[in-house]
Each structure stands twice: as structure tokens, then as C-alpha cells.
Amino acid sequence: MNGTRAIAIVAAAMAWQPMATAGEYEQNLARQLTNPVAALISVPLQLNYNSDIGPADDGRQSLLNIQPVIPFSLNDDWNLISRTILPIVDQQDIFPGAGSQTGLGDTVQSLFFSPVAPTAGGWIWGAGPVFLLPTGTNRLLTTDKWGVGPTAVALRQEGPWTSGLLGNHIWSFAGDSDRRDISTTFLQPFLSYTTPTAWTYTLQSESTYDWEASDWQVPIRGVVTKVTRIGDQMVSLGGGVNYWLESPDSGPEGWGFRFTLTLLFPR
């Protein structure tokens, strides 16, 4: 009887161990996703919806951001993280008489040089250049300007918590001389909590200050995501809501929505 019981206990332990390992694996991936400079290949597909756009508050916009993140190992001490944002836009009546537009928007390309290991104080950071590429396919979907500037991120991960700040500033340096120059600051503070079951709860803002127009756009956003597996593919699924605390007359107001599907390619 004792031998049979021992075999049963060992068999149960062997059956349980892969599930525990799988849970830890998904939790680790979820924590990596909260780090903008993690050495993890991912392709987020981020759908945003906003309304009450324009002086008459009758415009709306759907924005699908394709955001591949690709890390490159430079040496034992440094990584280069490429983060791209390519928007596909569908919008209507963003100002009276504007009609509707569908197509590509302008691309933002960021490159972060980041140490492989955190600092002695536990900080994870990265810095480098950011570029604005006028890839818009419609005059109302592009700035018609080339831009460049610095970008940086700093964060700490302690237990299940991740907190940090990502920012950049872009100045235009070339493009259509009839279009307004660009000088914008982007700030993204974020706070995330990841559970042992790979759920992540995030509170953040993605604020922009336009120095040419002296205007803020300030949303506050809550997002919930879950790392899971679809067949053999690791993914993160999520959704959330945002409220516009501050916006210019031409910007969105009230509530907005976000849905995300992120394809994960761990190495």
C-alpha cells in the first residue's frame, strides 16, 4: 500500500510540474510585455476608437496601430530595441466638410540602446533616436513632414509591479513647406500589476504637448491583458477604456476604447 501511494504521489507531482512551469512561463512573458525594452520579439496589433472629434464634436476615428518590437543583441552588455508604430486610419468628419478618409498614417520609428542588465539600483533604461516618417496616404492622414528627436524610457520591476516613464520629442526638419512645423513632446507614464496567472492590469497615459499650437492631449487609460496560447502561438489579448482629460478643439473628447492582440515570439 505504501509503495502504491508513493508511486501515485510521484505521478501526481510529475503531472503538476509542467502546468506550474507553463504558468510561470506565461507570467514571465506578461512581465516582459510591461517592459518597453525587454529582449522579446512581439507584434502588437492595437485598435483604438475615439469620437467627439472636431469643433462640432461629430467626428470619429478608428486607428489600428501595427507595432513590431524587435530586439538586437549588440554584445554581452547592450541591446538595441527597435519599436515601430505604423497606423492604419479610418476617420469621418474630423472637421466640418472633411468627409471620410481611410489609409496609412505617418510612421514613428524608435531605437533604444539598452543595457542587458538593470543598474545596481534596479533601474531598467534605454535611450536613442526617434524618427517621424511621412508615410500617410492621404493629405488628412499625414503631416507631410520628416521629423527626428530623442527618446528614452526608465522603469523598475519589483515583484508583480512595473512602473516607469517613456517619452520622446520630435522636431520636423524637412517636408512640405506649406504644412505647419512639428515640435511635439510625448509622455507615457505607466503602472502595471501582473498576477501569477499572467493577467496584467495597467494604468497609463499617452500625453502629447504640441509646442507649435500650445495644446495638450491627455488621456487616462486602464487596460487589462492576458497572456495565453492559441494553438502553438503565444499571444496577449486585452482591452481597455480611456477618458480624455484634456484635448484641443480638433481632438477627441469623452470616452474611448482600446483592444489589443499581441503576437509573441520568445527566443
C-alpha positions in Angstrom: 0.0 0.0 0.0 2.8 2.4 0.9 4.6 1.7 -2.4 1.4 2.3 -4.4 0.8 5.5 -2.5 4.3 6.7 -3.2 4.0 6.0 -6.9 0.7 7.9 -7.0 2.3 10.9 -5.3 5.3 10.9 -7.7 3.0 10.6 -10.7 0.8 13.5 -9.5 3.9 15.6 -8.9 5.1 14.9 -12.4 1.7 15.7 -13.9 1.5 19.0 -12.0 5.0 20.3 -12.6 4.6 21.1 -16.4 1.5 23.1 -15.6 3.3 25.1 -12.9 6.2 25.7 -15.3 3.8 26.8 -18.0 2.1 29.2 -15.7 5.4 30.7 -14.6 6.4 30.9 -18.3 3.3 32.9 -19.2 3.7 35.1 -16.2 7.3 35.9 -17.2 6.1 36.8 -20.7 3.5 39.1 -19.3 6.1 40.8 -17.2 8.3 41.2 -20.2 5.5 42.9 -22.1 5.3 45.6 -19.4 9.0 46.5 -20.2 9.3 48.5 -23.4 12.9 47.5 -23.8 12.6 43.8 -23.0 14.5 41.4 -25.3 11.3 39.9 -26.6 10.1 39.9 -30.2 6.5 40.9 -30.3 4.0 42.3 -32.8 1.2 44.2 -31.1 -2.0 45.0 -33.1 -3.6 47.8 -31.2 -7.1 49.0 -32.2 -8.2 52.4 -30.8 -11.6 54.1 -31.2 -12.3 57.7 -30.3 -15.2 60.0 -31.0 -16.5 63.6 -30.5 -13.6 64.8 -32.7 -13.5 68.3 -34.2 -15.1 71.7 -33.3 -18.6 70.2 -33.9 -17.9 67.0 -31.9 -19.3 64.8 -34.7 -16.1 63.2 -35.9 -14.9 59.7 -35.1 -11.7 57.8 -35.7 -10.6 54.1 -35.7 -6.9 53.6 -35.5 -5.2 50.3 -35.9 -1.5 50.5 -34.8 0.8 47.8 -36.1 3.7 48.0 -33.6 6.5 45.4 -34.1 9.1 45.3 -31.4 12.4 43.6 -32.4 15.5 43.4 -30.1 19.0 43.0 -31.4 21.9 41.9 -29.3 24.9 44.2 -29.9 27.2 42.5 -27.4 27.2 40.9 -23.9 26.3 44.2 -22.3 24.0 46.1 -24.8 20.8 45.5 -26.8 19.2 47.6 -29.5 15.4 47.6 -29.4 13.5 48.7 -32.5 9.9 49.9 -31.8 7.8 50.8 -34.9 4.3 52.3 -34.9 2.6 52.1 -38.3 -1.1 53.4 -38.1 -3.9 52.4 -40.4 -6.6 55.0 -40.0 -10.3 55.2 -40.8 -12.0 58.5 -39.9 -15.0 60.6 -40.6 -15.9 64.3 -40.2 -12.8 65.3 -38.1 -13.8 68.8 -39.1 -16.9 70.2 -40.9 -16.8 69.2 -44.6 -13.8 66.8 -44.2 -15.7 63.7 -45.3 -14.1 60.3 -44.7 -10.5 59.0 -45.1 -9.0 55.6 -44.9 -5.4 54.7 -45.3 -1.9 54.7 -43.7 -0.9 57.4 -41.3 2.7 58.6 -40.5 5.1 56.1 -39.1 7.1 56.6 -35.8 10.3 54.6 -35.6 12.1 54.5 -32.2 15.5 52.9 -31.5 16.6 52.3 -27.9 20.1 51.4 -26.8 19.6 49.5 -23.6 21.9 47.7 -21.1 21.3 44.0 -20.9 21.3 44.1 -17.1 19.5 46.5 -14.8 21.5 49.1 -12.8 22.7 48.3 -9.3 19.6 50.3 -8.1 17.3 48.1 -10.1 16.6 50.5 -12.9 16.0 49.4 -16.5 16.5 52.0 -19.1 17.1 52.7 -22.8 17.7 55.8 -24.9 18.2 56.6 -28.6 16.7 58.4 -31.6 13.1 58.6 -32.8 12.0 59.3 -36.4 8.8 60.6 -37.9 8.3 59.2 -41.5 5.6 60.8 -43.7 4.0 57.6 -44.9 0.4 58.9 -44.8 -1.6 58.0 -47.9 -4.0 61.0 -47.7 -3.4 64.7 -47.0 -5.6 64.5 -43.9 -3.7 61.4 -42.6 -0.2 62.8 -42.9 1.8 65.8 -41.6 3.9 65.8 -44.8 6.9 66.3 -42.6 10.1 64.4 -41.7 10.9 64.5 -38.0 13.6 63.4 -35.6 14.4 63.7 -31.9 15.5 61.9 -28.8 13.5 59.2 -27.0 14.1 57.5 -23.6 12.5 55.1 -21.1 13.2 54.3 -17.5 11.4 51.7 -15.3 11.6 49.5 -12.3 10.2 46.0 -11.8 9.7 44.9 -8.2 7.7 41.7 -7.7 4.5 41.9 -9.7 4.7 45.7 -10.1 6.2 47.6 -13.1 6.4 51.4 -13.1 8.1 53.8 -15.4 8.0 56.6 -17.9 8.6 56.6 -21.7 9.0 59.8 -23.6 10.2 61.5 -26.8 10.4 64.8 -28.6 10.1 65.2 -32.3 11.1 68.2 -34.4 10.3 68.4 -38.1 13.4 69.2 -40.3 12.1 68.6 -43.9 8.9 68.2 -45.9 6.1 70.3 -47.3 6.9 73.9 -46.6 3.2 74.8 -46.7 2.5 72.5 -43.7 2.9 73.6 -40.1 6.2 72.7 -38.5 6.3 70.0 -35.8 7.5 70.3 -32.3 5.8 67.7 -30.0 6.6 66.1 -26.7 5.2 62.6 -25.9 5.0 61.3 -22.3 3.8 57.9 -21.3 3.8 57.2 -17.5 2.7 53.6 -16.7 2.0 51.4 -13.7 1.3 47.7 -14.2 0.5 44.8 -11.9 1.0 41.2 -13.2 -0.7 38.2 -11.5 0.7 34.7 -11.2 -1.9 33.7 -13.8 -0.4 36.1 -16.4 -3.2 38.8 -16.1 -1.8 42.3 -16.3 -3.6 45.4 -15.1 -2.2 48.7 -16.4 -3.0 52.3 -15.7 -1.2 54.8 -18.0 -1.4 58.0 -20.0 -0.2 58.7 -23.5 0.0 62.5 -23.4 1.2 64.8 -26.2 2.1 68.5 -26.0 2.2 70.5 -29.2 4.6 73.3 -28.8 3.6 75.0 -32.0 -0.1 75.2 -31.0 0.4 75.2 -27.2 -2.1 72.4 -26.8 -2.2 69.3 -24.6 -3.8 65.9 -25.4 -4.1 64.0 -22.1 -5.9 60.6 -21.9 -6.0 58.5 -18.8 -6.3 54.8 -19.8 -6.9 51.5 -18.0 -6.1 48.2 -19.8 -6.4 44.6 -18.9 -4.4 41.9 -20.8 -3.9 38.1 -20.5 -1.0 36.1 -21.9 -2.2 32.7 -23.3 -1.7 30.3 -26.1 -3.7 29.9 -29.3 -2.5 26.6 -30.7 1.2 26.8 -30.8 1.3 30.6 -30.8 1.8 32.6 -27.6 -0.3 35.8 -27.6 -1.5 38.5 -25.3 -5.2 39.6 -25.5 -6.5 42.7 -23.9 -8.8 45.6 -23.9 -9.5 48.9 -22.0 -11.0 52.3 -21.9 -9.7 55.8 -21.8 -11.1 59.2 -20.9 -9.7 62.4 -22.4 -8.9 64.8 -19.6 -7.5 67.4 -21.9 -7.8 67.9 -25.7 -7.7 70.7 -28.2 -10.8 71.7 -30.1 -9.8 69.5 -33.0 -9.1 66.5 -30.8 -11.3 63.7 -29.3 -13.3 64.1 -26.2 -15.1 61.8 -23.7 -14.6 58.1 -23.7 -12.5 55.9 -26.0 -11.7 52.2 -26.3 -8.7 50.0 -27.0 -8.4 46.4 -28.0 -5.1 44.6 -28.4 -3.8 41.3 -29.9 0.0 40.8 -29.4 1.8 38.0 -31.1 4.8 36.8 -29.0 7.9 35.2 -30.3 10.1 34.3 -27.3 13.7 33.3 -28.0 
